[in-house]
Amino acid sequence: MTFPTFHAEAVSDFHPAPSVDEIAATQLHVSKAMPKEAGCIGIAVGVEGEVPRELGLDRTRLASAGFEGKVGQSLVIPRADGPAVVVVGMGPKEGRDLTSLRHAAAAFARAGGHYAHLAITLPELTGVAPADAAQAVVEGVLLARYRYRPLKRTSQQEPPLEALTLLSPSLPPEEVKRGVERGRITARAAELARDLSNAPATLLTARRLEEIARVVAESSGLDIEVLDEKALAKLGCGGMLGVNAGSSEPPRLIKLSYRPKDARGKALEPVGRVSLVGKGIMYDSGGLGLKPNDLVHAAMKTDMSGAAAILAAMSALSSLGARASVTGYLMCTDNMPGGKAMRLGDVLTARGGKTVEVLNTDAEGRLVMMDGLVLATEEQPPPDAILDIATLTGACERALGNDNAGVIGNHQGVVDQVCAAAEKSDETVWQFPLDKRLRQELDSEVADLKNVGGVNAGQITAALFLEEFVAGIPWAHIDMAGTSRVETDKSWRSKGATGYGTRLLIEFLLGFRAPGETRH
């Protein structure tokens, strides 16, 4: 992918997605022997059982250095006659799975952060396919070594990762190689989402995201259609236009379409049809209901993380051979307090005609999402399921913290598929009830509904608002407000934007099956 270079008054030659190029340049190998150029080697050790002979230390010596084998632990052992050894914890034998393996790989990558060439032994896990294990290791290492660098002009203490070798003396090499390549694709997608979410809002506007989306679409076999403010007005997308009214930057609705094809480019019958809707608030000041004057403003450039996750996930579908038909709607605009900004008490008309009284201008995400959801219901043939993802509510973050996103929906079968994808990708979710008893809190005296409920259960009333626009189609909503960014490195999640949702969506779409009629 060759992305356009952006320029601003104070910054020139800004690359919007450098990590895509870095991962493409990283050499990934599968070998039975240690490469001579490796700076360090990672060896996994659990809390019980034998210690690998090549380590040269017994469990007593490891324990004396404070290493117990717990998941995420690491111990660096320098050697005079070869590469340093990094011992990483795998936890108890009965609990070893893809998640613990991914965390161990991330701990190894961070402990070996000063080395450009890494090698790690690929352990055999009972019941885990070699390809899945290799993918988890590659994801853990590449995502943990991520750093957002395009605006740094000082020298870096930590070099980019140039090569990673998976040492696999006994596992089938072709299966391992397949997992390695899949890990590169999924990690590249997640890092694309991270780069976009980390970019300053002055450098990444809705119009510039359109340029990036066009590059991604051309490189990834996607069709693209972009709607500007005139087209949005013609469609009656009052939510998008209302939120955008205070901004000097115009909005963009970016529609991406993926249709499965065989190796010769012939269309395949899809296993199902999915529509994705992503919140793309490029910068959220809160509008006239301005956010508090604290560092929360600095994080609001990541309020477009839902849209970034969809764009990034869809970039991987062709390479991974996805069999579902997928349409993505990226609802992109700023939310600013300009002279024409929407006011409390204003009434907006959504696509399809429903009217919404605005009682909180900082509850703008659901206003842009409602237009996208209605457009998704109007597709022909209609989707089998709609999935939306958004940094939607502080209520969800307060309830779940930064490790879990909330999921809620009108169809348990779709929610279950989201939960299964979340477990496999380690982008975890927690299900909330779609409690209809709270629906009356959205009743308005002057419009069909208002955009906020009461002071409690805000994540549930927000979902009830969105459900008003899905026309009964099986639907699930992911509230990623707490998981979109972290303040410190945490396993495979690097400080800043996490790219959360990208790999979850990829797993969801690769495994998607049209749900039956059983409702939640």
C-alpha positions in Angstrom: 0.0 0.0 0.0 1.4 3.4 -0.9 -0.3 6.0 1.3 -0.4 9.7 0.5 1.9 12.0 2.5 0.1 14.7 4.4 1.3 18.3 5.1 0.1 20.8 7.7 1.3 24.2 8.7 3.6 22.9 11.4 4.3 19.4 10.1 5.4 18.2 6.7 5.9 14.7 5.2 3.5 13.0 7.6 3.1 9.3 6.8 -0.4 8.2 8.1 0.3 4.5 8.4 4.1 3.7 8.7 3.5 0.5 10.6 2.1 -1.2 7.5 5.4 -0.6 5.7 7.4 -1.7 8.8 5.6 -5.0 9.1 5.9 -5.6 5.3 9.7 -5.2 5.7 10.0 -7.5 8.8 11.4 -10.8 7.8 9.5 -13.8 9.3 11.1 -17.2 9.2 10.4 -20.7 10.3 13.5 -22.8 11.1 14.8 -25.8 13.0 18.1 -24.1 13.8 19.0 -20.9 15.6 19.8 -18.1 13.1 23.3 -16.7 13.6 22.1 -13.1 13.4 19.6 -13.4 16.3 20.2 -11.1 19.2 18.2 -13.1 21.6 16.2 -16.3 21.8 12.9 -16.8 23.7 12.2 -20.1 25.6 8.9 -20.8 27.2 8.8 -22.3 30.7 5.6 -23.1 32.7 5.1 -23.1 36.5 5.7 -26.9 36.7 7.3 -29.6 34.7 10.8 -29.9 33.3 12.9 -26.9 32.3 14.2 -27.1 28.7 17.7 -28.5 28.7 19.1 -25.8 26.3 18.4 -23.2 29.0 21.3 -24.5 31.1 19.5 -23.7 34.4 17.2 -25.7 36.6 14.0 -24.5 38.3 15.7 -23.7 41.6 18.1 -21.3 39.8 15.2 -19.6 38.0 13.2 -19.2 41.2 16.2 -17.6 42.9 16.1 -15.0 40.2 12.4 -14.4 40.8 11.1 -16.3 37.8 8.2 -18.7 38.6 6.8 -19.4 35.1 3.6 -17.3 35.4 2.1 -16.0 32.2 3.7 -12.7 31.3 6.9 -13.1 33.4 10.2 -12.8 31.6 13.9 -13.1 32.6 16.8 -12.0 30.4 20.0 -14.1 30.7 23.0 -12.6 28.9 25.5 -15.0 27.4 29.1 -14.4 26.3 29.1 -17.0 23.6 25.8 -16.5 21.9 22.5 -14.7 21.8 20.9 -13.7 25.1 18.2 -16.0 26.4 14.8 -14.6 27.4 12.8 -17.0 29.6 9.1 -16.3 29.3 6.3 -17.7 31.5 3.6 -20.0 30.1 1.6 -20.6 33.3 0.2 -23.9 34.5 0.0 -26.7 32.0 -3.8 -27.1 32.1 -4.3 -23.4 31.4 -2.1 -23.0 28.3 -4.0 -21.8 25.3 -3.7 -19.2 22.5 -4.2 -16.3 24.9 -1.4 -17.4 27.2 0.9 -18.1 24.2 0.2 -14.6 22.8 0.9 -13.0 26.1 4.2 -15.0 26.5 5.3 -13.9 23.0 4.5 -10.3 23.9 6.5 -10.5 27.1 9.4 -11.9 25.1 9.2 -9.1 22.5 9.3 -6.4 25.3 12.2 -8.1 27.1 14.1 -8.3 23.9 13.1 -4.7 22.9 16.7 -3.6 22.2 17.3 -6.3 19.6 16.4 -6.0 15.9 16.6 -9.8 15.3 14.6 -12.2 17.5 14.1 -15.9 17.6 11.6 -17.8 19.8 10.9 -21.5 20.2 7.3 -22.5 19.3 5.9 -24.7 22.1 3.5 -27.5 21.3 0.1 -27.0 23.0 -2.3 -29.8 23.5 -5.4 -29.3 21.3 -4.0 -26.3 19.5 -3.2 -26.4 15.8 0.4 -25.5 14.9 -0.9 -22.8 12.5 -3.0 -21.2 15.2 0.0 -21.3 17.7 2.3 -19.7 15.1 -0.2 -17.0 14.4 -0.6 -16.2 18.1 3.2 -15.9 18.6 3.6 -13.6 15.6 0.7 -11.4 16.7 2.1 -11.2 20.2 5.6 -10.2 19.1 4.6 -7.8 16.3 1.9 -6.0 18.3 4.1 -5.7 21.4 6.9 -4.2 19.4 4.6 -1.5 18.0 5.6 2.1 18.6 4.0 5.2 17.0 7.0 7.0 15.5 6.0 9.2 12.5 6.2 12.5 14.4 9.4 11.7 16.4 12.5 13.3 15.0 14.9 12.2 17.9 16.9 9.0 17.8 15.0 5.9 19.0 16.4 3.7 21.9 14.3 0.8 20.6 15.1 -0.3 17.0 12.4 -1.5 14.7 12.0 -5.3 14.5 13.9 -6.4 11.4 13.5 -10.2 11.7 11.6 -12.8 13.7 12.4 -16.5 13.5 10.1 -19.2 14.9 12.1 -22.2 16.0 10.0 -25.3 15.3 12.1 -28.6 15.2 9.1 -31.0 15.4 6.0 -29.3 14.1 4.9 -29.5 10.4 6.8 -26.5 8.8 4.1 -25.8 6.2 1.4 -25.5 8.9 3.6 -23.2 10.9 4.4 -21.1 7.9 0.7 -20.7 7.2 0.1 -19.4 10.7 3.1 -17.1 10.5 1.7 -15.4 7.3 -1.8 -15.1 8.8 -0.3 -13.5 11.9 1.5 -11.0 9.7 -1.8 -10.1 8.0 -3.8 -9.7 11.2 -1.0 -7.8 13.0 -0.6 -5.5 10.0 -4.3 -4.8 10.0 -4.3 -4.0 13.8 -1.3 -1.7 13.4 -3.0 0.1 10.6 -5.9 0.8 13.0 -3.4 1.9 15.7 -1.6 4.3 13.3 -4.9 5.9 12.2 -6.2 6.2 15.8 -2.9 7.6 17.1 -2.7 10.3 14.4 -3.4 13.9 15.5 -6.8 15.1 14.4 -5.3 18.1 12.6 -3.4 15.6 10.3 -6.1 13.0 9.9 -9.4 14.6 9.0 -12.4 12.9 7.5 -11.2 13.9 4.0 -7.8 12.5 4.6 -9.2 9.3 5.9 -11.1 9.1 2.6 -7.8 9.2 0.8 -6.4 6.4 2.9 -9.5 4.3 2.5 -9.2 4.6 -1.3 -5.6 3.3 -1.1 -6.7 0.4 1.2 -9.6 -0.4 -1.1 -7.5 -0.6 -4.2 -4.9 -2.7 -2.5 -7.3 -5.1 -0.8 -9.9 -5.8 -3.5 -12.6 -3.6 -2.0 -15.2 -1.4 -3.7 -15.5 2.1 -2.3 -18.1 4.8 -2.4 -17.7 8.1 -0.6 -20.5 10.5 0.3 -19.8 14.2 1.0 -22.1 16.7 2.8 -24.2 17.3 -0.3 -24.8 13.6 -0.8 -25.6 13.1 2.9 -28.1 15.9 2.7 -29.8 14.3 -0.3 -30.0 11.0 1.6 -31.5 12.8 4.7 -28.7 11.8 7.0 -29.5 14.4 9.7 -27.4 12.8 12.3 -24.2 13.1 10.4 -25.0 16.7 9.3 -26.1 17.7 12.8 -22.9 16.5 14.5 -20.8 18.1 11.7 -22.5 21.5 11.8 -20.0 23.1 14.2 -16.9 21.9 12.3 -14.9 23.7 9.6 -14.0 20.2 8.2 -16.7 18.5 6.0 -17.9 15.0 6.9 -17.4 11.8 4.9 -19.4 8.6 4.8 -17.1 6.0 3.5 -18.8 2.8 2.2 -16.6 -0.2 1.6 -17.8 -3.5 0.1 -16.1 -6.9 0.0 -17.4 -9.7 -2.2 -15.7 -13.2 -2.0 -13.9 -14.5 -5.1 -11.9 -17.5 -6.0 -8.2 -17.5 -7.0 -9.2 -16.7 -10.6 -11.3 -13.7 -9.6 -14.7 -15.4 -10.1 -17.4 -14.4 -7.7 -18.3 -17.0 -5.0 -21.6 -17.5 -3.3 -21.2 -15.9 0.1 -21.9 -17.9 3.3 -23.7 -14.8 4.6 -24.0 -11.1 4.4 -22.7 -8.8 7.2 -23.0 -5.0 7.5 -20.5 -3.2 9.7 -21.1 0.4 11.0 -18.2 2.2 12.7 -18.1 5.5 14.7 -15.6 7.8 13.1 -15.6 10.9 15.2 -12.2 12.3 14.1 -12.1 14.6 17.1 -14.7 14.9 19.8 -14.7 18.2 21.7 -18.1 17.4 23.1 -19.7 20.1 20.9 -21.4 22.9 22.8 -21.5 20.5 25.8 -17.7 20.9 26.0 -15.8 18.1 27.7 -13.9 19.0 30.9 -10.6 20.9 30.6 -8.3 18.0 31.2 -6.3 15.4 29.4 -9.5 13.6 28.1 -9.3 16.1 25.2 -5.9 14.6 24.2 -7.5 11.2 23.9 -10.4 12.3 21.7 -8.4 11.8 18.5 -9.1 8.1 19.1 -12.9 8.6 19.0 -12.7 7.2 15.4 -11.3 3.9 16.5 -14.4 2.0 15.6 -14.2 3.2 12.0 -10.5 2.5 12.0 -11.1 -1.1 13.1 -13.5 -1.7 10.3 -11.3 -0.3 7.6 -8.3 -2.3 8.9 -10.3 -5.5 9.3 -11.7 -5.3 5.8 -8.2 -4.7 4.4 -7.4 -8.3 5.4 -10.5 -10.2 4.1 -9.3 -10.9 0.6 -5.8 -12.1 1.8 -7.4 -14.4 4.3 -10.1 -15.8 1.9 -13.1 -14.6 3.8 -16.3 -16.2 2.4 -18.9 -13.7 3.8 -20.0 -10.7 1.9 -19.2 -7.6 3.9 -20.3 -3.9 3.7 -18.7 -1.3 6.0 -20.0 2.1 6.8 -17.4 4.5 8.3 -19.3 7.5 9.7 -16.6 10.2 9.8 -16.9 13.8 11.1 -15.6 16.1 13.9 -17.8 17.2 16.8 -16.9 20.8 17.4 -18.4 23.9 19.2 -18.6 26.2 16.2 -21.1 29.0 15.7 -23.4 26.7 13.7 -23.0 23.7 16.1 -26.1 21.8 17.1 -27.6 22.9 20.4 -29.4 21.2 23.3 -33.0 21.0 22.3 -32.4 20.8 18.6 -34.3 18.0 16.8 -32.5 16.0 14.1 -34.1 13.8 11.4 -32.3 10.5 10.8 -32.2 8.7 7.5 -35.6 7.0 7.3 -37.4 9.9 9.0 -37.2 9.3 12.8 -36.7 12.5 14.8 -34.3 12.8 17.7 -34.2 15.5 20.3 -30.6 16.3 21.2 -30.2 16.7 25.0 -26.5 16.0 25.1 -24.2 17.2 22.3 -21.4 14.9 23.7 -23.7 11.9 23.0 -22.9 12.4 19.3 -21.6 9.0 18.3 -25.1 7.4 18.3 -26.3 10.3 16.1 -23.9 9.5 13.3 -24.4 5.7 13.8 -28.1 5.9 13.4 -27.8 7.1 9.8 -25.3 4.3 9.1 -27.5 1.6 10.6 -30.5 2.7 8.6 -28.5 2.6 5.4 -27.3 -0.9 6.3 -30.9 -2.1 6.7 -31.7 -0.7 3.2 -29.2 -2.9 1.4 -30.5 -5.3 -1.2 -30.3 -8.2 -0.5 -30.6 -7.3 3.2 -27.8 -8.3 5.5 -28.1 -11.4 7.6 -26.6 -9.5 10.5 -25.5 -6.0 11.4 -22.5 -5.4 13.7 -21.6 -1.9 14.9 -18.5 -0.9 16.9 -17.9 2.4 18.6 -16.1 4.2 21.4 -19.6 5.1 22.6 -20.1 5.5 26.4 -18.1 6.4 29.4 -20.6 4.2 31.3 -19.2 1.1 29.6 -15.6 2.1 30.5 -16.6 2.7 34.1 -18.3 -0.7 34.3 -15.6 -2.8 32.6 -12.4 -0.8 32.8 -9.9 -1.1 29.9 -9.6 -4.9 29.4 -13.1 -5.7 28.2 -15.5 -4.1 25.7 -19.2 -4.3 26.1 -21.4 -6.3 23.7 -25.2 -6.2 23.5 -27.7 -7.2 20.8 -31.1 -8.3 19.8 -30.0 -11.7 18.6 -28.1 -14.1 20.9 -26.8 -16.1 18.0 -25.0 -13.0 16.6 -23.8 -12.0 20.1 -22.4 -15.6 20.6 -20.4 -15.3 17.4 -18.9 -12.0 18.6 -18.0 -13.6 21.9 -16.3 -16.6 20.2 -14.3 -14.2 18.0 -13.4 -12.1 21.0 -12.1 -15.2 22.9 -10.0 -16.4 20.0 -8.5 -12.9 19.3 -8.0 -12.0 23.0 -10.0 -8.8 22.3 -12.4 -9.7 25.1 -16.0 -8.7 25.6 -18.7 -8.8 28.3 -22.3 -9.1 27.5 -24.9 -6.6 28.8 -28.6 -7.2 28.7 -30.7 -5.3 26.2 -33.2 -4.4 29.0 -36.4 -3.1 27.4 -37.5 -1.7 30.8 -35.1 1.2 30.2 -36.5 2.1 26.8 -38.9 4.6 28.3 -35.9 6.7 29.4 -35.4 7.6 25.7 -39.0 9.0 25.2 -39.1 12.6 24.1 -41.9 15.1 24.5 -41.1 16.8 21.1 -39.6 14.0 19.0 -39.7 10.3 18.4 -36.9 9.8 20.9 -34.1 11.7 22.6 -30.4 10.9 22.4 -29.7 10.1 26.1 -31.4 8.3 28.9 -31.1 8.7 32.6 -27.9 8.9 34.6 -27.6 5.1 35.1 -26.9 2.2 32.7 -25.8 4.5 30.0 -24.3 1.7 28.0 -27.6 0.0 27.8 -29.8 3.0 27.0 -27.2 3.9 24.2 -27.7 0.4 22.8 -31.5 0.7 23.0 -31.2 3.9 21.1 -29.2 2.2 18.3 -31.6 -0.7 18.2 -34.3 1.7 17.1 -32.6 1.9 13.7 -31.8 -1.7 12.8 -35.4 -2.6 11.6 -35.4 -5.9 13.5 -32.4 -7.4 11.6 -30.1 -9.5 13.8 -27.7 -7.0 15.3 -25.0 -6.7 17.9 -23.2 -3.6 19.2 -19.7 -3.4 20.6 -18.9 -0.5 23.0 -15.1 -0.2 22.9 -14.8 3.0 24.9 -12.5 1.5 27.5 -10.5 -0.7 25.3 -9.5 1.7 22.5 -6.4 2.9 24.2 -4.1 2.2 27.1 -1.9 4.5 29.1 1.0 2.0 29.5 2.3 -1.1 27.7 0.2 -4.1 28.6 1.1 -7.4 27.0 0.4 -7.1 23.3 -1.3 -3.8 23.7 1.2 -1.0 23.3 0.8 2.5 24.9 -1.7 4.6 23.0 -4.3 3.3 20.6 -4.7 -0.4 20.8 -6.3 -1.2 17.4 -9.0 -3.1 19.5 -11.7 -4.7 17.4 -9.6 -5.2 14.3 -8.7 -8.8 14.9 -12.0 -9.5 16.6 -13.8 -8.4 13.5 -11.5 -10.5 11.3 -12.3 -13.6 13.3 -16.0 -12.8 13.4 -16.1 -12.3 9.6 -14.0 -15.4 8.8 -16.2 -17.6 10.9 -19.5 -15.9 10.2 -22.6 -18.0 9.6 -26.0 -16.5 9.0 -28.0 -16.8 12.2 -31.4 -18.6 12.5 -34.6 -16.9 13.5 -34.1 -17.4 17.3 -34.0 -14.0 18.9 -32.4 -12.8 22.1 
